């Protein structure tokens, strides 16, 4: 009989992440508009505001991973939710670009703590034979948040302006912290004594590099799709992000078992290929229908990328270094969501958003080739802790 997956702690962790990432989705939609609107910035400024949090988060991820293994997952989860709440409260009274950047750097602290501890806690709670399924369901919070956060933000923006958006996002972050009380501490007894004394999980680095390509490409898309939708004449600029999140949610619920049935590196390379195709369609078919088709194809790739890559990454880890593996893997999220918006923002500023999407597609294609090479090198065997 298969070990149970939907325990109280697993459900509470997923609900908490839903609140946290819905707030994040609200920020992803509102920040570019806030910078290019009231603050008078441009596309480069919008990309920096979205992605700059990755600088502080990247620096802190390795420390958060080690802390999660030695002290526990719960303090990091609660602290991350608290920092996010404070940052949204500060945005509600901010009126300069410099302060926005400072607040986003602070937000990186909370992001590092919450992300690292969340993935480590998930690995603690999930039965090994259902890890891909657990990742698929657990990550729904992220993508429901990306789908619903922009819709909620657009509604609040219309009714109460940007302060209403930031207050609403802060309330969701605070709620995420309250729900975490039901999760408790998931780190196993005795794992602290066996924790690896380092800051980088070296066995997972080649896999993390492939995962990074998905995040650079998708991060650039997320940062600029609202502006591009506006340029193409969408009545509601949040439609594209809603479609993106909705497709990911559909795939991860209807096809949650797929990551446990397909070799993770095979699935990862295929996911990157879909992301590349989706971005190239969005870049070349400069019409609302083209953007929506490209968004759907990209979203299908993204739906399977995180379960595939994290299954491969956690297969290289033991219970005593899951926090370290999570810190190393989620550092790719910082790099991707930071490098993607900033780099593609520079491309968009010089040549336009379609060229930025094309550049993201090229990065995803290179990542697919790299992951394919890793798969061939491993001869399609599951990644082991000795690899």
Buried (B, 14 or more C-beta within 10 A) or exposed (E): EEEEBEEEBBBBBBBBBBBBBBBBBBBBBBBBBBBBEEBEBEBBBBBBBBBBBBBBBBBBBBBBBBBBBBBBBBBBBBBBBBBBBBBBBBBBEBEEBEBBBBBBBBBBBBBBBBBBBBBBBBBBBBEEEBBBBBBBBBBBBBBBBBBBBBBBBBBBBEEEEBBBBBBBBBBBBBBBBEBBEEBBBBBEEEBEEEBBEEBBBEBBBBBBBBBBBBBBBBBBBBBBBBBBBBBBEBEEBBBBBBBBBBBBBBBBEEBBEBBBEBBBBBBBBBBBBBBBBBBBBBBEBBEBEBBBBBBBBBBBBBBBBBBBBBBBBBBBBEBBBBBBBBBBBBBBBBBBBBBBBBBBBBBBBEEBBBBBBBBBBEBBBBBBEBBBBBBEEBEEEEBEEEB
